Amino acid sequence: MTETPVCRRLVGRTAVITGAGSGIGLATARRLASEGAQVVCADIDESAGKAAADEVGGLFVRVDVVDPEQVEALFKTAFDTYGSVDIAFNNAGISPPDDDSILTTGLDAWKRVQEVNLTSVYLCCKAALPYMRRQGRGSIINTASFVAVMGAATSQISYTASKGGVLAMSRELGVQFAREGIRVNALCPGPVNTPLLKELFAKDPERAQRRLVHVPVGRFAEPEEIASAVAFLASDDASFVNAAEFLVDGGIAGAYVTPL
Ligand SMILES: NC(=O)c1ccc[n+]([C@@H]2O[C@H](COP(=O)([O-])OP(=O)(O)OC[C@H]3O[C@@H](n4cnc5c(N)ncnc54)[C@H](O)[C@@H]3O)[C@@H](O)[C@H]2O)c1
C-alpha cells in the first residue's frame, strides 16, 4: 500500500482563519494544522469555533468580523500567543435568503451582506498587514467566489457585489505590498458541498440540476478541495502567486458547453 505523503509546508507559521467553525474554514483549519501551522480559529459561533480549535490544537477567539476592535484584538491575540502572523485566511461570510433579486432585496439586507462579506475583509487585512510588514513576510487569502467573475440569473445581488469587492481589493493590496514580501490573493471557490447546500438541493433536485449542468466536472466541490488550495496559497510553494483571481471552480468560469 502506498502512503499519502505528508505535506508539512507550514511548520512554524501562524494562521488566522475567520469562519473557522464550519465549511471551508473548518476544512482549512484542519489542513493548515496538518501542515504544521499554529491555527487561530475565529468565529462568531462560540461552540463551533471552540470545537474547531480544540480539534486542531489551536486557539479559539470569538469575533464578530464586522467589529473593528474585535478584529484588531484577534490579530493581536494571534501575535501575542504565537509570536507572528504569517497567514490570514479572511473567509467568514454569509449568504442570507433576504439577499435575492435586486427587485426584492431591501437596503438593510444589502448593507448587512456588504458588512459581513466585504467590510470584514477590509478590517482583517488592515489589522493583519502591520504584523506582516514588520516581519517582511505574509500571505493573505481572501475568500471571494466564482460569482465575482460571472453572472447568475439566480441572483443574490449584495453577495455578488460583495465578492466582486473582495476580488478587486485583494488585487490592489497584492500589488501595493508585493515588494514587502506580502502576497494577497482572492480565492474564488465554485459551489461547495456544505451541509446547507446539501439540504437545499436534497429538497429541490431541480434547483441543484440547474446549477450542476454548468459544472464541467459534474459535481460540487468538497470543502477539503478548497482547503488544499488555501494551503498552497499560504505556503512558499505559491511564492510567485500574487494579486491573483485564484479560481477553484471545477472549470465553471471557463465553460460554454459542458460534457453530457
Ligand atoms: N459554500 C459555497 O458554495 C461557497 C462558494 C464560494 C464562496 N464561498 C464563501 O466561502 C466562505 C465560507 O463559506 P462556507 O460555505 O464555508 O460557510 P459556512 O456558513 O459553512 O461557514 C461560515 C462561518 O462563518 C461564521 N461567521 C458568519 N458571520 C460571522 C461574523 N460576523 N463574524 C465571525 N464569523 C462569522 C459562521 O459562524 C460560520 O462558522 C464565505 O465567505 C462564502 O461566501 C462559499
The ligand as a Tripos MOL2 file, in Angstrom:
@<TRIPOS>MOLECULE
LIG
   44    48     1     0     0
SMALL
NO_CHARGES

@<TRIPOS>ATOM
      1 N1        -20.2210   27.2340    0.1490 N.am      1 LIG1
      2 C1        -20.0520   27.6700   -1.0800 C.2       1 LIG1
      3 O1        -20.6000   27.1120   -2.0190 O.2       1 LIG1
      4 C2        -19.1760   28.8660   -1.3320 C.ar      1 LIG1
      5 C3        -18.7880   29.1630   -2.6440 C.ar      1 LIG1
      6 C4        -17.9670   30.2740   -2.8810 C.ar      1 LIG1
      7 C5        -17.5720   31.0690   -1.8130 C.ar      1 LIG1
      8 N2        -17.9760   30.7590   -0.5430 N.ar      1 LIG1
      9 C6        -17.5240   31.6210    0.5400 C.3       1 LIG1
     10 O2        -16.6980   30.8660    1.4090 O.3       1 LIG1
     11 C7        -16.7560   31.3970    2.7280 C.3       1 LIG1
     12 C8        -17.0950   30.2860    3.6930 C.3       1 LIG1
     13 O3        -18.3190   29.7130    3.2980 O.3       1 LIG1
     14 P1        -18.8740   28.3390    3.8930 P.3       1 LIG1
     15 O4        -19.7130   27.7260    2.8350 O.co2     1 LIG1
     16 O5        -17.7650   27.5680    4.4730 O.co2     1 LIG1
     17 O6        -19.8600   28.9450    5.0110 O.3       1 LIG1
     18 P2        -20.3740   28.3610    6.3960 P.3       1 LIG1
     19 O7        -21.6790   29.0180    6.6480 O.co2     1 LIG1
     20 O8        -20.2830   26.8620    6.4330 O.co2     1 LIG1
     21 O9        -19.2850   28.9500    7.4300 O.3       1 LIG1
     22 C9        -19.1470   30.3300    7.6440 C.3       1 LIG1
     23 C10       -18.6340   30.5630    9.0640 C.3       1 LIG1
     24 O10       -18.5090   31.9700    9.2500 O.3       1 LIG1
     25 C11       -19.0080   32.3140   10.5200 C.3       1 LIG1
     26 N3        -19.4820   33.6950   10.5280 N.ar      1 LIG1
     27 C12       -20.5900   34.2080    9.9320 C.ar      1 LIG1
     28 N4        -20.7130   35.5080   10.2280 N.ar      1 LIG1
     29 C13       -19.6650   35.8390   11.0120 C.ar      1 LIG1
     30 C14       -19.2600   37.0370   11.6580 C.ar      1 LIG1
     31 N5        -19.9790   38.1740   11.5490 N.pl3     1 LIG1
     32 N6        -18.1300   37.0280   12.3880 N.ar      1 LIG1
     33 C15       -17.3970   35.8810   12.5190 C.ar      1 LIG1
     34 N7        -17.7480   34.7080   11.9690 N.ar      1 LIG1
     35 C16       -18.8710   34.6940   11.2110 C.ar      1 LIG1
     36 C17       -20.1490   31.3410   10.7710 C.3       1 LIG1
     37 O11       -20.4490   31.2190   12.1690 O.3       1 LIG1
     38 C18       -19.5950   30.0550   10.1560 C.3       1 LIG1
     39 O12       -18.9020   29.2650   11.1050 O.3       1 LIG1
     40 C19       -17.7760   32.5310    2.6750 C.3       1 LIG1
     41 O13       -17.1140   33.7610    2.5180 O.3       1 LIG1
     42 C20       -18.5960   32.1980    1.4370 C.3       1 LIG1
     43 O14       -19.2030   33.3150    0.8750 O.3       1 LIG1
     44 C21       -18.7600   29.6710   -0.2810 C.ar      1 LIG1
@<TRIPOS>BOND
     1     1     2 1
     2     2     3 2
     3     2     4 1
     4     4     5 ar
     5     4    44 ar
     6     5     6 ar
     7     6     7 ar
     8     7     8 ar
     9     8     9 1
    10     8    44 ar
    11     9    10 1
    12     9    42 1
    13    10    11 1
    14    11    12 1
    15    11    40 1
    16    12    13 1
    17    13    14 1
    18    14    15 2
    19    14    16 1
    20    14    17 1
    21    17    18 1
    22    18    19 2
    23    18    20 1
    24    18    21 1
    25    21    22 1
    26    22    23 1
    27    23    24 1
    28    23    38 1
    29    24    25 1
    30    25    26 1
    31    25    36 1
    32    26    27 ar
    33    26    35 ar
    34    27    28 ar
    35    28    29 ar
    36    29    30 ar
    37    29    35 ar
    38    30    31 1
    39    30    32 ar
    40    32    33 ar
    41    33    34 ar
    42    34    35 ar
    43    36    37 1
    44    36    38 1
    45    38    39 1
    46    40    41 1
    47    40    42 1
    48    42    43 1
@<TRIPOS>SUBSTRUCTURE
     1 LIG1         1 GROUP 0 **** ****
